[in-house]
Amino acid sequence: PATAAERRAGSPPLHLTALDPLGALAGDAARAPALAHLVALVRASDRALWAFDFPFGFPLEVLPDGARWDAHHALVAEWTHDGYGLGVECVRRSQARGGPMHVRRLTDGDARAPFDPYHYRIIWQTFHGIRDVVGPLRRDRGTAVLPFHHRRLAGARRVLVETCPSSTLKRWGLPHQRYKQPEGGALAPVRRRTRRAIVDALRAHVAMDARFVRRVMRDPGGDALDAVIAGVGGAQGVARADHAALARHPRYGREGHLYY
Protein backbone atom coordinates (compact mmCIF):
# COMPACT_ATOMS: atom_id res chain seq x y z
CA PRO A 1 0.00 0.00 0.00
CA ALA A 2 1.01 3.61 -0.49
CA THR A 3 2.49 5.34 2.54
CA ALA A 4 2.01 8.97 3.54
CA ALA A 5 4.70 10.99 5.30
CA GLU A 6 4.15 14.38 6.90
CA ARG A 7 6.98 16.84 7.56
CA ARG A 8 7.53 20.19 9.26
CA ALA A 9 10.40 22.68 9.40
CA GLY A 10 13.22 21.71 11.76
CA SER A 11 16.92 20.95 12.04
CA PRO A 12 17.89 19.00 9.91
CA PRO A 13 15.85 20.97 7.39
CA LEU A 14 12.92 18.54 7.65
CA HIS A 15 11.43 16.61 10.54
CA LEU A 16 9.42 13.43 10.06
CA THR A 17 6.27 13.66 12.17
CA ALA A 18 4.06 10.85 10.80
CA LEU A 19 4.48 7.76 8.65
CA ASP A 20 1.42 5.60 8.02
CA PRO A 21 0.13 3.25 5.32
CA LEU A 22 -2.59 4.97 3.34
CA GLY A 23 -4.86 1.97 3.79
CA ALA A 24 -4.62 2.31 7.56
CA LEU A 25 -5.46 6.02 7.40
CA ALA A 26 -8.41 5.31 5.10
CA GLY A 27 -9.62 2.31 7.09
CA ASP A 28 -9.66 0.33 3.85
CA ALA A 29 -6.68 -0.79 1.78
CA ALA A 30 -8.72 -1.23 -1.41
CA ARG A 31 -7.60 1.17 -4.13
CA ALA A 32 -10.77 3.22 -4.61
CA PRO A 33 -11.49 4.13 -0.96
CA ALA A 34 -7.81 4.60 -0.18
CA LEU A 35 -7.27 7.04 -3.06
CA ALA A 36 -10.52 8.85 -2.26
CA HIS A 37 -9.25 9.32 1.29
CA LEU A 38 -5.95 10.60 -0.05
CA VAL A 39 -7.76 13.22 -2.11
CA ALA A 40 -9.68 14.28 0.99
CA LEU A 41 -6.43 14.57 2.97
CA VAL A 42 -4.91 16.78 0.29
CA ARG A 43 -7.99 19.01 0.12
CA ALA A 44 -7.99 19.44 3.89
CA SER A 45 -4.31 20.44 4.00
CA ASP A 46 -2.96 23.98 4.18
CA ARG A 47 0.57 25.32 3.55
CA ALA A 48 1.45 21.83 2.35
CA LEU A 49 3.65 20.27 -0.30
CA TRP A 50 2.58 16.84 -1.55
CA ALA A 51 5.17 14.76 -3.44
CA PHE A 52 3.67 11.80 -5.32
CA ASP A 53 5.59 8.86 -6.76
CA PHE A 54 3.66 8.48 -10.01
CA PRO A 55 3.80 10.25 -13.38
CA PHE A 56 1.55 13.26 -13.86
CA GLY A 57 1.60 12.88 -17.63
CA PHE A 58 2.59 10.89 -20.71
CA PRO A 59 5.23 11.66 -23.35
CA LEU A 60 3.91 14.00 -26.01
CA GLU A 61 4.60 11.33 -28.65
CA VAL A 62 1.49 9.36 -27.59
CA LEU A 63 -0.80 12.41 -27.57
CA PRO A 64 -2.35 14.46 -30.38
CA ASP A 65 -0.14 17.13 -31.96
CA GLY A 66 -0.13 20.32 -29.93
CA ALA A 67 -1.56 18.60 -26.86
CA ARG A 68 -1.51 20.48 -23.56
CA TRP A 69 -1.79 19.02 -20.07
CA ASP A 70 -5.59 18.65 -20.30
CA ALA A 71 -5.04 16.07 -23.03
CA HIS A 72 -3.44 13.67 -20.53
CA HIS A 73 -6.56 13.81 -18.37
CA ALA A 74 -8.85 13.44 -21.37
CA LEU A 75 -6.96 10.33 -22.47
CA VAL A 76 -7.34 8.69 -19.05
CA ALA A 77 -10.94 9.83 -18.48
CA GLU A 78 -12.09 8.55 -21.88
CA TRP A 79 -10.30 5.21 -21.59
CA THR A 80 -12.88 2.48 -20.94
CA HIS A 81 -10.51 -0.42 -20.23
CA ASP A 82 -7.92 -1.02 -17.51
CA GLY A 83 -4.54 0.61 -16.95
CA TYR A 84 -2.60 -2.18 -18.65
CA GLY A 85 -4.69 -1.73 -21.78
CA LEU A 86 -3.88 1.98 -21.80
CA GLY A 87 -0.19 1.11 -21.72
CA VAL A 88 -0.69 -1.12 -24.76
CA GLU A 89 -2.53 1.72 -26.50
CA CYS A 90 0.37 4.08 -25.82
CA VAL A 91 2.75 1.54 -27.38
CA ARG A 92 0.49 1.37 -30.44
CA ARG A 93 0.38 5.17 -30.76
CA SER A 94 4.13 5.53 -30.54
CA GLN A 95 4.77 2.84 -33.14
CA ALA A 96 2.09 4.30 -35.43
CA ARG A 97 4.19 7.47 -35.54
CA GLY A 98 7.28 5.49 -36.45
CA GLY A 99 8.75 5.60 -32.95
CA PRO A 100 9.88 2.87 -30.55
CA MET A 101 7.50 0.94 -28.33
CA HIS A 102 8.43 3.00 -25.28
CA VAL A 103 9.18 6.73 -25.20
CA ARG A 104 10.40 8.59 -22.15
CA ARG A 105 9.43 12.13 -21.35
CA LEU A 106 12.27 14.61 -21.32
CA THR A 107 12.16 14.72 -17.52
CA ASP A 108 12.42 10.92 -17.27
CA GLY A 109 15.75 11.08 -19.07
CA ASP A 110 16.95 14.06 -17.04
CA ALA A 111 16.15 12.36 -13.74
CA ARG A 112 17.26 8.89 -14.85
CA ALA A 113 13.86 7.53 -13.90
CA PRO A 114 13.70 3.74 -14.17
CA PHE A 115 10.62 3.58 -16.45
CA ASP A 116 8.61 5.58 -18.93
CA PRO A 117 5.09 6.50 -17.72
CA TYR A 118 3.33 3.68 -19.59
CA HIS A 119 5.78 0.85 -18.93
CA TYR A 120 3.89 -2.21 -17.72
CA ARG A 121 5.48 -1.92 -14.28
CA ILE A 122 4.22 1.62 -13.71
CA ILE A 123 1.18 2.16 -15.94
CA TRP A 124 -1.24 1.28 -13.12
CA GLN A 125 0.30 4.03 -10.96
CA THR A 126 0.13 6.48 -13.85
CA PHE A 127 -3.44 5.59 -14.74
CA HIS A 128 -4.92 5.73 -11.24
CA GLY A 129 -2.70 8.60 -10.11
CA ILE A 130 -3.86 10.83 -12.96
CA ARG A 131 -7.48 9.68 -12.94
CA ASP A 132 -8.19 9.27 -9.23
CA VAL A 133 -5.79 11.66 -7.47
CA VAL A 134 -4.52 14.54 -9.61
CA GLY A 135 -7.65 14.60 -11.77
CA PRO A 136 -10.08 15.48 -8.97
CA LEU A 137 -7.63 17.94 -7.39
CA ARG A 138 -6.43 19.91 -10.41
CA ARG A 139 -9.55 22.07 -10.61
CA ASP A 140 -9.43 23.11 -6.94
CA ARG A 141 -8.51 26.79 -6.81
CA GLY A 142 -6.34 26.42 -3.73
CA THR A 143 -4.30 23.62 -5.30
CA ALA A 144 -1.33 24.14 -7.64
CA VAL A 145 -0.07 21.15 -9.62
CA LEU A 146 3.45 21.93 -10.83
CA PRO A 147 4.74 22.79 -13.35
CA PHE A 148 1.32 23.20 -14.96
CA HIS A 149 -0.16 25.67 -12.48
CA HIS A 150 2.72 28.09 -12.06
CA ARG A 151 0.32 31.05 -12.05
CA ARG A 152 -1.48 29.61 -9.02
CA LEU A 153 1.70 29.03 -7.06
CA ALA A 154 1.88 32.32 -5.17
CA GLY A 155 -1.62 31.97 -3.71
CA ALA A 156 -1.84 28.18 -3.42
CA ARG A 157 -2.75 26.56 -0.11
CA ARG A 158 -1.19 23.30 -1.23
CA VAL A 159 1.22 22.26 -3.98
CA LEU A 160 1.38 18.89 -5.74
CA VAL A 161 4.52 17.63 -7.49
CA GLU A 162 5.70 14.44 -9.11
CA THR A 163 8.81 12.85 -7.69
CA CYS A 164 10.83 9.64 -8.00
CA PRO A 165 12.66 8.05 -5.03
CA SER A 166 15.05 6.21 -7.35
CA SER A 167 16.04 9.48 -9.02
CA THR A 168 16.64 11.12 -5.64
CA LEU A 169 18.85 8.24 -4.52
CA LYS A 170 20.86 8.51 -7.75
CA ARG A 171 21.28 12.26 -7.25
CA TRP A 172 22.59 11.61 -3.74
CA GLY A 173 24.97 8.92 -5.01
CA LEU A 174 23.27 6.22 -2.95
CA PRO A 175 22.21 2.65 -3.85
CA HIS A 176 18.89 2.72 -5.67
CA GLN A 177 18.32 -1.04 -5.95
CA ARG A 178 18.29 -4.07 -3.67
CA TYR A 179 16.60 -2.39 -0.72
CA LYS A 180 13.08 -3.68 -1.39
CA GLN A 181 11.91 -7.20 -0.59
CA PRO A 182 8.39 -7.58 -2.00
CA GLU A 183 8.25 -11.28 -1.13
CA GLY A 184 8.20 -10.31 2.57
CA GLY A 185 9.90 -12.00 5.49
CA ALA A 186 13.03 -10.96 7.35
CA LEU A 187 15.23 -8.73 5.22
CA ALA A 188 18.06 -10.49 3.43
CA PRO A 189 21.49 -9.27 4.65
CA VAL A 190 22.26 -7.38 1.42
CA ARG A 191 18.93 -5.57 1.58
CA ARG A 192 19.41 -4.71 5.23
CA ARG A 193 22.87 -3.28 4.51
CA THR A 194 21.59 -1.26 1.56
CA ARG A 195 18.64 0.05 3.50
CA ARG A 196 20.84 1.01 6.45
CA ALA A 197 23.13 3.00 4.14
CA ILE A 198 20.13 4.86 2.73
CA VAL A 199 18.66 5.59 6.16
CA ASP A 200 22.00 6.83 7.51
CA ALA A 201 22.30 9.24 4.58
CA LEU A 202 18.66 10.33 4.84
CA ARG A 203 19.18 11.52 8.40
CA ALA A 204 21.32 14.37 7.11
CA HIS A 205 18.20 15.68 5.36
CA VAL A 206 15.36 14.74 7.71
CA ALA A 207 15.20 14.18 11.46
CA MET A 208 13.74 10.73 12.14
CA ASP A 209 12.78 9.42 15.56
CA ALA A 210 13.84 5.88 16.42
CA ARG A 211 10.30 4.56 15.86
CA PHE A 212 10.36 5.76 12.26
CA VAL A 213 13.80 4.29 11.67
CA ARG A 214 12.51 0.93 12.92
CA ARG A 215 9.49 1.21 10.65
CA VAL A 216 11.45 1.89 7.48
CA MET A 217 13.96 -0.83 8.34
CA ARG A 218 11.29 -3.46 9.04
CA ASP A 219 8.87 -2.77 6.18
CA PRO A 220 9.79 -5.51 3.66
CA GLY A 221 8.30 -3.85 0.57
CA GLY A 222 10.11 -0.57 1.14
CA ASP A 223 7.00 1.62 0.84
CA ALA A 224 7.73 3.44 4.10
CA LEU A 225 11.29 4.24 3.06
CA ASP A 226 10.14 5.31 -0.40
CA ALA A 227 7.63 7.70 1.19
CA VAL A 228 10.35 9.44 3.20
CA ILE A 229 12.69 9.66 0.20
CA ALA A 230 9.83 10.98 -1.95
CA GLY A 231 9.01 13.73 0.52
CA VAL A 232 12.60 14.84 1.01
CA GLY A 233 13.45 14.62 -2.68
CA GLY A 234 10.28 16.42 -3.68
CA ALA A 235 10.95 19.26 -1.25
CA GLN A 236 14.54 19.62 -2.46
CA GLY A 237 13.44 19.55 -6.09
CA VAL A 238 10.89 22.29 -5.52
CA ALA A 239 13.48 24.41 -3.69
CA ARG A 240 15.95 24.08 -6.61
CA ALA A 241 13.45 24.67 -9.41
CA ASP A 242 13.04 27.73 -11.60
CA HIS A 243 9.26 27.42 -11.65
CA ALA A 244 8.62 30.09 -14.28
CA ALA A 245 11.12 28.51 -16.67
CA LEU A 246 9.63 25.06 -16.17
CA ALA A 247 6.13 26.34 -16.89
CA ARG A 248 7.31 27.99 -20.14
CA HIS A 249 9.32 24.99 -21.31
CA PRO A 250 7.86 23.34 -24.44
CA ARG A 251 8.13 19.89 -22.89
CA TYR A 252 7.99 20.22 -19.10
CA GLY A 253 4.99 22.54 -19.22
CA ARG A 254 3.04 20.04 -21.30
CA GLU A 255 4.15 16.57 -20.18
CA GLY A 256 5.40 17.12 -16.61
CA HIS A 257 8.56 17.49 -14.59
CA LEU A 258 10.13 15.35 -11.88
CA TYR A 259 11.06 17.16 -8.67
CA TYR A 260 13.72 15.03 -7.04
C-alpha positions in Angstrom: 0.0 0.0 0.0 1.0 3.6 -0.5 2.5 5.3 2.5 2.0 9.0 3.5 4.7 11.0 5.3 4.2 14.4 6.9 7.0 16.8 7.6 7.5 20.2 9.3 10.4 22.7 9.4 13.2 21.7 11.8 16.9 21.0 12.0 17.9 19.0 9.9 15.8 21.0 7.4 12.9 18.5 7.6 11.4 16.6 10.5 9.4 13.4 10.1 6.3 13.7 12.2 4.1 10.8 10.8 4.5 7.8 8.6 1.4 5.6 8.0 0.1 3.3 5.3 -2.6 5.0 3.3 -4.9 2.0 3.8 -4.6 2.3 7.6 -5.5 6.0 7.4 -8.4 5.3 5.1 -9.6 2.3 7.1 -9.7 0.3 3.9 -6.7 -0.8 1.8 -8.7 -1.2 -1.4 -7.6 1.2 -4.1 -10.8 3.2 -4.6 -11.5 4.1 -1.0 -7.8 4.6 -0.2 -7.3 7.0 -3.1 -10.5 8.9 -2.3 -9.2 9.3 1.3 -5.9 10.6 -0.1 -7.8 13.2 -2.1 -9.7 14.3 1.0 -6.4 14.6 3.0 -4.9 16.8 0.3 -8.0 19.0 0.1 -8.0 19.4 3.9 -4.3 20.4 4.0 -3.0 24.0 4.2 0.6 25.3 3.6 1.5 21.8 2.4 3.7 20.3 -0.3 2.6 16.8 -1.5 5.2 14.8 -3.4 3.7 11.8 -5.3 5.6 8.9 -6.8 3.7 8.5 -10.0 3.8 10.3 -13.4 1.5 13.3 -13.9 1.6 12.9 -17.6 2.6 10.9 -20.7 5.2 11.7 -23.4 3.9 14.0 -26.0 4.6 11.3 -28.6 1.5 9.4 -27.6 -0.8 12.4 -27.6 -2.3 14.5 -30.4 -0.1 17.1 -32.0 -0.1 20.3 -29.9 -1.6 18.6 -26.9 -1.5 20.5 -23.6 -1.8 19.0 -20.1 -5.6 18.7 -20.3 -5.0 16.1 -23.0 -3.4 13.7 -20.5 -6.6 13.8 -18.4 -8.9 13.4 -21.4 -7.0 10.3 -22.5 -7.3 8.7 -19.1 -10.9 9.8 -18.5 -12.1 8.6 -21.9 -10.3 5.2 -21.6 -12.9 2.5 -20.9 -10.5 -0.4 -20.2 -7.9 -1.0 -17.5 -4.5 0.6 -17.0 -2.6 -2.2 -18.7 -4.7 -1.7 -21.8 -3.9 2.0 -21.8 -0.2 1.1 -21.7 -0.7 -1.1 -24.8 -2.5 1.7 -26.5 0.4 4.1 -25.8 2.8 1.5 -27.4 0.5 1.4 -30.4 0.4 5.2 -30.8 4.1 5.5 -30.5 4.8 2.8 -33.1 2.1 4.3 -35.4 4.2 7.5 -35.5 7.3 5.5 -36.4 8.7 5.6 -32.9 9.9 2.9 -30.6 7.5 0.9 -28.3 8.4 3.0 -25.3 9.2 6.7 -25.2 10.4 8.6 -22.2 9.4 12.1 -21.3 12.3 14.6 -21.3 12.2 14.7 -17.5 12.4 10.9 -17.3 15.7 11.1 -19.1 16.9 14.1 -17.0 16.1 12.4 -13.7 17.3 8.9 -14.9 13.9 7.5 -13.9 13.7 3.7 -14.2 10.6 3.6 -16.5 8.6 5.6 -18.9 5.1 6.5 -17.7 3.3 3.7 -19.6 5.8 0.9 -18.9 3.9 -2.2 -17.7 5.5 -1.9 -14.3 4.2 1.6 -13.7 1.2 2.2 -15.9 -1.2 1.3 -13.1 0.3 4.0 -11.0 0.1 6.5 -13.8 -3.4 5.6 -14.7 -4.9 5.7 -11.2 -2.7 8.6 -10.1 -3.9 10.8 -13.0 -7.5 9.7 -12.9 -8.2 9.3 -9.2 -5.8 11.7 -7.5 -4.5 14.5 -9.6 -7.6 14.6 -11.8 -10.1 15.5 -9.0 -7.6 17.9 -7.4 -6.4 19.9 -10.4 -9.6 22.1 -10.6 -9.4 23.1 -6.9 -8.5 26.8 -6.8 -6.3 26.4 -3.7 -4.3 23.6 -5.3 -1.3 24.1 -7.6 -0.1 21.2 -9.6 3.4 21.9 -10.8 4.7 22.8 -13.3 1.3 23.2 -15.0 -0.2 25.7 -12.5 2.7 28.1 -12.1 0.3 31.0 -12.1 -1.5 29.6 -9.0 1.7 29.0 -7.1 1.9 32.3 -5.2 -1.6 32.0 -3.7 -1.8 28.2 -3.4 -2.7 26.6 -0.1 -1.2 23.3 -1.2 1.2 22.3 -4.0 1.4 18.9 -5.7 4.5 17.6 -7.5 5.7 14.4 -9.1 8.8 12.9 -7.7 10.8 9.6 -8.0 12.7 8.0 -5.0 15.0 6.2 -7.4 16.0 9.5 -9.0 16.6 11.1 -5.6 18.9 8.2 -4.5 20.9 8.5 -7.7 21.3 12.3 -7.3 22.6 11.6 -3.7 25.0 8.9 -5.0 23.3 6.2 -2.9 22.2 2.7 -3.9 18.9 2.7 -5.7 18.3 -1.0 -6.0 18.3 -4.1 -3.7 16.6 -2.4 -0.7 13.1 -3.7 -1.4 11.9 -7.2 -0.6 8.4 -7.6 -2.0 8.3 -11.3 -1.1 8.2 -10.3 2.6 9.9 -12.0 5.5 13.0 -11.0 7.3 15.2 -8.7 5.2 18.1 -10.5 3.4 21.5 -9.3 4.6 22.3 -7.4 1.4 18.9 -5.6 1.6 19.4 -4.7 5.2 22.9 -3.3 4.5 21.6 -1.3 1.6 18.6 0.1 3.5 20.8 1.0 6.4 23.1 3.0 4.1 20.1 4.9 2.7 18.7 5.6 6.2 22.0 6.8 7.5 22.3 9.2 4.6 18.7 10.3 4.8 19.2 11.5 8.4 21.3 14.4 7.1 18.2 15.7 5.4 15.4 14.7 7.7 15.2 14.2 11.5 13.7 10.7 12.1 12.8 9.4 15.6 13.8 5.9 16.4 10.3 4.6 15.9 10.4 5.8 12.3 13.8 4.3 11.7 12.5 0.9 12.9 9.5 1.2 10.7 11.4 1.9 7.5 14.0 -0.8 8.3 11.3 -3.5 9.0 8.9 -2.8 6.2 9.8 -5.5 3.7 8.3 -3.9 0.6 10.1 -0.6 1.1 7.0 1.6 0.8 7.7 3.4 4.1 11.3 4.2 3.1 10.1 5.3 -0.4 7.6 7.7 1.2 10.3 9.4 3.2 12.7 9.7 0.2 9.8 11.0 -1.9 9.0 13.7 0.5 12.6 14.8 1.0 13.5 14.6 -2.7 10.3 16.4 -3.7 11.0 19.3 -1.2 14.5 19.6 -2.5 13.4 19.5 -6.1 10.9 22.3 -5.5 13.5 24.4 -3.7 15.9 24.1 -6.6 13.4 24.7 -9.4 13.0 27.7 -11.6 9.3 27.4 -11.7 8.6 30.1 -14.3 11.1 28.5 -16.7 9.6 25.1 -16.2 6.1 26.3 -16.9 7.3 28.0 -20.1 9.3 25.0 -21.3 7.9 23.3 -24.4 8.1 19.9 -22.9 8.0 20.2 -19.1 5.0 22.5 -19.2 3.0 20.0 -21.3 4.1 16.6 -20.2 5.4 17.1 -16.6 8.6 17.5 -14.6 10.1 15.4 -11.9 11.1 17.2 -8.7 13.7 15.0 -7.0 
